[in-house]
Amino acid sequence: MPRTDRAALESGELVLPATSANLGPAFDAAALAFSLHLRVRAESSSEYSVEAKGRDAQFCGGGAENLILKTYREVLQSAGKQPAPLRLEVSNEIPIGKGCGSSAAARLAGIALAVRGGELNWTGEQIIAEASRREGHPDNAAACWLGGLAIARNAMAADGSPTVQAVKVAGTCPWPLLFAIPEEPLPTEEARRVLPGQYSRGDAVFNVQSAMFLLAGFTHARSDLLRSALHDRIHEPYRAPLCPLLPALRELAGSEGILGAVLSGAGPSVLMFLEPETAASKTMERVSKHLAQRRLKAELLLTSMAENGASAGVGRATTARVR
């Protein structure tokens, strides 16, 4: 099998944003990218290794079984190419296991390295589809790759093969984003297990309507529409017992400075949309006091939507259009 092109692997830094999926009612269908990043540099080496720094660096390091490198090897091997061992330099800002898209970013980094090094000439659609297949859902991968607010769904290509349709709906967001991040992670598998196998027609219709108004709120930058849309009956009621920050912070929804609160992905972190007219520092102080009164601990992280996704910096060969 031909070996990958080492020079192509060393053509720059990959920058992949954190993502928050579901956004209340848009379960497995929408996510937004926000301004925490995973940065990855690769160089050829005699063996696989990872030098990691930043947040949760102890989970980002290691050798060949690192998620980035494992994905890189598997993609190239599936394409009939022999992977070249890599040494990675990783700088991470994304909380791991907290519902902020860390695994999607890592998998996309591995796929991008494989596409670049193996000269696979994949389209953006193929890259998102591969990440989605590995993630089990397309929303985080779409937002991480495209940036902004993205919607995605599993689909069938013209030849009958599975693919993903993904669209970037909005590139800017007028609302500051406040994340409440607990100390302990929550495995996505555990958060999935508590979901019911069936839903009532009323709950399904409620979520469809709310998801439509969520998109309208973003596309028209209307706080009133967003505020009314941040409600869900498909996953949050069942996950709330595993994510105690959610019911506590929901008590503040609609009060001064706070439009609403939703689970970030499957949790346990909570995403709060803030009113831009109110000083964020004042709102953060009130949120901190509210959590302390309920004897809950969380890191409060003020951020904003990331307009650019990973596709913005990985080269022409991997940025073909996504329909």
KOLTOR-759775 format. One line per 5 residues: their letters; for each residue z, y, x of C-alpha. Coordinates in steps of 0.5 Angstrom, whole numbers, plus 500, padded with zeros to 3 digits. Example, Ala and Ser with C-alpha at 12.3 -4.5 7.8 and 13.67 -1.06 7.14 Angstrom:
// residues 2
as) 516:491:525 | 514:498:527
***
This chain:
// residues 323
mprtd) 500:500:500 | 498:507:503 | 504:511:505 | 506:518:502 | 504:524:505
raale) 510:527:509 | 507:534:510 | 507:535:503 | 514:533:502 | 516:539:506
sgelv) 512:544:503 | 518:548:500 | 525:548:496 | 525:545:489 | 529:549:484
lpats) 531:546:478 | 535:550:472 | 541:547:468 | 540:546:461 | 543:546:454
anlgp) 540:541:449 | 541:540:441 | 544:548:440 | 547:545:434 | 542:543:429
afdaa) 536:541:434 | 538:535:436 | 534:531:441 | 529:537:440 | 530:543:443
alafs) 534:546:449 | 535:552:453 | 535:553:461 | 540:557:464 | 542:560:470
lhlrv) 545:555:474 | 541:551:479 | 540:545:483 | 536:546:490 | 533:541:494
raess) 529:541:500 | 526:534:503 | 524:532:510 | 522:526:513 | 527:521:516
seysv) 528:514:519 | 532:513:513 | 535:516:506 | 540:521:506 | 543:526:502
eakgr) 547:532:505 | 550:536:499 | 554:542:498 | 556:546:492 | 559:544:485
daqfc) 561:537:485 | 558:535:492 | 562:529:492 | 557:526:487 | 551:529:490
gggae) 551:526:496 | 550:519:499 | 544:515:501 | 538:511:498 | 542:510:491
nlilk) 542:518:490 | 539:519:483 | 534:524:486 | 532:519:492 | 532:513:487
tyrev) 527:516:482 | 523:518:488 | 522:511:490 | 521:508:483 | 516:513:481
lqsag) 512:512:488 | 513:504:488 | 510:504:480 | 504:508:483 | 503:503:488
kqpap) 505:507:494 | 510:506:499 | 515:511:499 | 517:515:506 | 524:515:507
lrlev) 527:522:506 | 533:526:508 | 535:531:503 | 539:538:503 | 542:539:496
sneip) 545:545:494 | 548:544:487 | 551:549:481 | 550:545:475 | 557:541:473
igkgc) 556:534:473 | 557:530:467 | 559:536:462 | 553:536:458 | 549:541:462
gssaa) 543:537:464 | 545:535:471 | 541:528:470 | 535:531:468 | 535:536:474
arlag) 536:530:479 | 531:526:475 | 526:531:475 | 527:533:483 | 526:526:484
ialav) 519:526:480 | 517:532:483 | 518:529:490 | 514:523:489 | 508:527:485
rggel) 508:532:491 | 509:527:497 | 504:521:494 | 499:526:491 | 499:523:484
nwtge) 496:529:481 | 500:529:475 | 500:534:469 | 506:537:467 | 506:533:461
qiiae) 506:527:465 | 512:529:469 | 516:531:463 | 514:524:460 | 517:520:466
asrre) 523:524:466 | 524:523:458 | 523:516:459 | 528:515:464 | 533:520:460
ghpdn) 532:517:453 | 530:524:450 | 525:529:452 | 529:536:450 | 533:537:457
aaacw) 527:535:461 | 522:540:457 | 527:546:458 | 528:544:466 | 521:544:467
lggla) 518:549:463 | 524:554:463 | 527:558:457 | 528:555:450 | 523:549:450
iarna) 522:544:444 | 520:537:445 | 518:530:442 | 516:523:443 | 509:522:441
maadg) 503:518:442 | 497:520:447 | 490:519:445 | 489:512:448 | 496:510:444
sptvq) 500:510:450 | 507:514:449 | 508:521:452 | 511:527:450 | 509:534:447
avkva) 513:540:450 | 512:547:448 | 516:553:451 | 518:557:445 | 522:563:448
gtcpw) 522:566:455 | 528:571:454 | 534:571:450 | 538:577:448 | 545:574:448
pllfa) 549:573:454 | 551:565:454 | 559:563:455 | 560:556:457 | 567:553:456
ipeep) 567:547:461 | 573:542:461 | 576:538:467 | 574:531:465 | 566:529:464
lptee) 564:525:458 | 559:520:459 | 553:521:454 | 553:513:452 | 560:514:450
arrvl) 558:520:446 | 552:517:443 | 556:511:441 | 560:515:436 | 554:517:432
pgqys) 552:514:425 | 546:509:424 | 544:513:418 | 545:520:415 | 545:523:408
rgdav) 538:526:405 | 543:533:404 | 545:532:412 | 538:531:414 | 535:537:410
fnvqs) 541:542:412 | 539:540:420 | 532:541:419 | 533:548:415 | 538:550:421
amfll) 533:548:426 | 528:552:423 | 532:558:423 | 535:557:430 | 527:558:432
agfth) 526:564:428 | 533:567:431 | 530:566:438 | 523:568:437 | 525:574:433
arsdl) 531:576:437 | 535:577:431 | 543:575:431 | 544:575:424 | 539:569:424
lrsal) 542:565:430 | 549:566:427 | 547:563:421 | 543:557:424 | 549:555:429
hdrih) 551:549:425 | 550:542:425 | 551:535:421 | 548:530:425 | 552:530:431
epyra) 557:535:432 | 562:532:427 | 562:526:430 | 563:528:437 | 568:533:436
plcpl) 574:528:437 | 571:527:444 | 570:534:445 | 577:538:443 | 574:545:446
lpalr) 569:545:440 | 573:545:434 | 578:550:438 | 572:555:440 | 569:554:433
elags) 575:558:430 | 572:564:434 | 565:564:431 | 563:570:427 | 569:574:430
egilg) 568:580:434 | 563:579:440 | 562:572:438 | 556:569:434 | 557:562:434
avlsg) 559:556:438 | 556:549:439 | 556:543:444 | 552:543:450 | 548:537:450
agpsv) 553:531:448 | 559:535:450 | 564:536:452 | 562:543:454 | 561:548:449
lmfle) 556:554:449 | 558:560:446 | 552:565:444 | 555:572:445 | 554:579:442
petaa) 550:584:447 | 554:590:444 | 561:587:446 | 563:587:453 | 563:580:456
sktme) 569:581:460 | 573:583:454 | 570:577:450 | 572:572:456 | 579:574:456
rvskh) 580:573:448 | 577:566:449 | 581:564:455 | 588:567:451 | 585:563:445
laqrr) 585:556:449 | 591:557:452 | 595:558:445 | 592:551:444 | 594:548:450
lkael) 587:547:452 | 584:548:459 | 577:550:461 | 573:554:466 | 569:560:463
lltsm) 562:561:466 | 558:567:464 | 551:566:465 | 544:567:461 | 537:564:460
aenga) 533:562:466 | 526:564:464 | 523:560:470 | 523:552:470 | 522:547:476
sagvg) 515:548:475 | 514:555:477 | 516:553:484 | 513:546:485 | 505:548:487
ratta) 499:547:483 | 498:540:483 | 504:539:479 | 504:545:474 | 498:543:469
rvr) 499:545:462 | 503:542:457 | 501:542:450
***
